[in-house]
Amino acid sequence: QDDGEYDVEELTATFHLALHTLSKSPTFNHMMRETGRQPYTVIFDDTMEEYGAIDPDDRIIYLSSHAPAEQIISTLAHEIRHAHQYKTIMGTEQVDRLKKRDFVVWNMLLEADAASTEAQVLAELGDDDIAQAARQSSADMPYYRTVHAAFNRAAKQDPKAITDGRAQLAAFKRYFG
């Protein structure tokens, strides 16, 4: 669905390119299987200041209409992780009952997990041009720059860190540090 002034065919092609690229990631495929039993609607919105957002109750993922394909790839990895979190960890009805202080901590944990999972997915995509561009686009985002850098450092020190979870743990810890 398109809520903006952009070419629907172009947005559809960008979305399909992103999904095709992401399908190379075992982590992304696992999250899609877990959340895909009840599909999400994807809405492109040209009024968004962020690249993406999720409404887990209405099962909607919002993507920015002005984001390039490589940013859509990293954003989808991030937002699908949020969908997976709400499906497998804690539903919105439970989150709504949290006290304000607990909610702030909970939200930080969700974001740290989504950012570190995004780094994991991007690392699994291989080395074609679009995968490299997606990693670079994500690494350029000020908010996640240090998280992705920590992931990449751990992976560079020991490539097995990508598959055994140590790189993701390094990224998760860096979010708070």
Summary of the structure (lengths in Angstrom):
residues: 177
radius of gyration: 15.8
end to end distance: 38.5
largest distance: 45.9
contacts: 560
relative contact order: 0.13
helix: 63%
strand: 8%
